[in-house]
Amino acid sequence: MIADRLASSTLDPDSFRAIAELAYRESGLTLADKKATMIQSRLRHRLRALGLPDFPSYCRFIQSDRGQDEHRHLISALTTNVSHFFRESHHFDTLRDLVAQRLPSLRAGGSLRIWSAGCSNGQEPLSIAMTLLDQAPDMHKLDLRILATDIDPNVVRFARAGIYPERLMNGVPDAMRARYFTVHQDDKAGEPCFAARPELKALIRYNPLNLLKPWPMKSRFDAIFCRNVVIYFDLETQCTLWPRLHQMLHKNGVLFLGHSERIAPPEAFGFRVGEPTTYHPN
Ligand SMILES: C[S@@+](CC[C@H](N)C(=O)[O-])C[C@H]1O[C@@H](n2cnc3c(N)ncnc32)[C@H](O)[C@@H]1O
């Protein structure tokens, strides 16, 4: 009976507004009216999981004390987690140059810290780790650490496991695939899978983190990858993020954004533009 009602339940304007407001408040996601059909289809499984008949009941639930824990499922269902290995490959050329410059100081006892902020399923931090390890055979002995965070605990869990079906391995050159992955047992659909090798994963710490909330990290980073994340935020939210990212960078550090993201104007936030979508603190 509930299943019948659920199948025909559409997302009414009041429920859309309530969900959009909560998503904005908790995660910065802005949901335009044209996303209503997408939201409806992504949230139907939450209604089913909770045994709720329609969207107004779901909204009453998320607004109640009992429904606070549902907020993370809601955000998880609404975030877009598309990513791939070596996305926007020019950023990895810049990273390679940065690491080459830093090698002497690293070998003399220095450290290198990189943050993948909005790491999704983990292709980004693993691409960073492969770029580092490819630079020198002694890399694993140096003080390198990559922090990989995302608001969605489901993708963080996936990223931490580091196992990818073959269709997600596009972008990893054959030599890197052979060097940094092992063939893993097939997934449930019978597709071959690849597991990141321990030496790659050893460089990365994975943690859930909402960029809109306080950040627990105490030390600064040499590079921050915050790519294809702020595109879902409005300008006001973006403008609150730039100074915080600036503060987390060493003065000779670098911030990478996605191809359609911009800091405008960069000087207003203490940055200057380097390579495309690459920013340096002034
Ligand atoms: C499209 S993916 C980008 C993944 C990767 N950075 C890349 O460029 O391929 C965007 C990621 O941002 C995360 N995200 C969205 N809002 C966030 C927030 N407020 N705090 C942290 N992560 C967030 C989403 O969960 C999603 O995994």
The ligand as an SDF file (V2000), in Angstrom:
LIG
                    3D

 27 29  0  0  0  0  0  0  0  0999 V2000
   31.8940   16.2690   -8.4430 C   0  0  0  0  0  0  0  0  0  0  0  0
   32.6950   15.6710   -7.0020 S   0  0  0  0  0  0  0  0  0  0  0  0
   34.3610   16.2070   -7.3100 C   0  0  0  0  0  0  0  0  0  0  0  0
   35.3750   15.1390   -6.9930 C   0  0  0  0  0  0  0  0  0  0  0  0
   36.8300   15.5200   -7.3010 C   0  0  0  0  0  0  0  0  0  0  0  0
   37.2490   16.6620   -6.5310 N   0  0  0  0  0  0  0  0  0  0  0  0
   37.0170   15.7800   -8.7660 C   0  0  0  0  0  0  0  0  0  0  0  0
   37.1950   16.9180   -9.1800 O   0  0  0  0  0  0  0  0  0  0  0  0
   36.9540   14.8200   -9.5420 O   0  0  0  0  0  0  0  0  0  0  0  0
   32.1440   16.8420   -5.7630 C   0  0  0  0  0  0  0  0  0  0  0  0
   32.3200   16.3180   -4.3370 C   0  0  0  0  0  0  0  0  0  0  0  0
   32.1360   17.4070   -3.4300 O   0  0  0  0  0  0  0  0  0  0  0  0
   31.5250   16.9040   -2.2660 C   0  0  0  0  0  0  0  0  0  0  0  0
   30.8920   18.0170   -1.5180 N   0  0  0  0  0  0  0  0  0  0  0  0
   29.7810   18.7170   -1.8220 C   0  0  0  0  0  0  0  0  0  0  0  0
   29.5000   19.6120   -0.8630 N   0  0  0  0  0  0  0  0  0  0  0  0
   30.4830   19.4930    0.0660 C   0  0  0  0  0  0  0  0  0  0  0  0
   30.7470   20.1400    1.3110 C   0  0  0  0  0  0  0  0  0  0  0  0
   29.9420   21.1020    1.8070 N   0  0  0  0  0  0  0  0  0  0  0  0
   31.8380   19.7540    2.0150 N   0  0  0  0  0  0  0  0  0  0  0  0
   32.6610   18.7830    1.5400 C   0  0  0  0  0  0  0  0  0  0  0  0
   32.4550   18.1220    0.3820 N   0  0  0  0  0  0  0  0  0  0  0  0
   31.3760   18.4730   -0.3540 C   0  0  0  0  0  0  0  0  0  0  0  0
   30.5190   15.8970   -2.8130 C   0  0  0  0  0  0  0  0  0  0  0  0
   30.1210   14.9570   -1.8290 O   0  0  0  0  0  0  0  0  0  0  0  0
   31.2860   15.2680   -3.9740 C   0  0  0  0  0  0  0  0  0  0  0  0
   31.9070   14.0580   -3.6180 O   0  0  0  0  0  0  0  0  0  0  0  0
  1  2  1  0
  2  3  1  0
  2 10  1  0
  3  4  1  0
  4  5  1  0
  5  6  1  0
  5  7  1  0
  7  8  2  0
  7  9  1  0
 10 11  1  0
 11 12  1  0
 11 26  1  0
 12 13  1  0
 13 14  1  0
 13 24  1  0
 14 15  1  0
 14 23  1  0
 15 16  2  0
 16 17  1  0
 17 18  1  0
 17 23  2  0
 18 19  1  0
 18 20  2  0
 20 21  1  0
 21 22  2  0
 22 23  1  0
 24 25  1  0
 24 26  1  0
 26 27  1  0
M  CHG  2   2   1   9  -1
M  END
$$$$
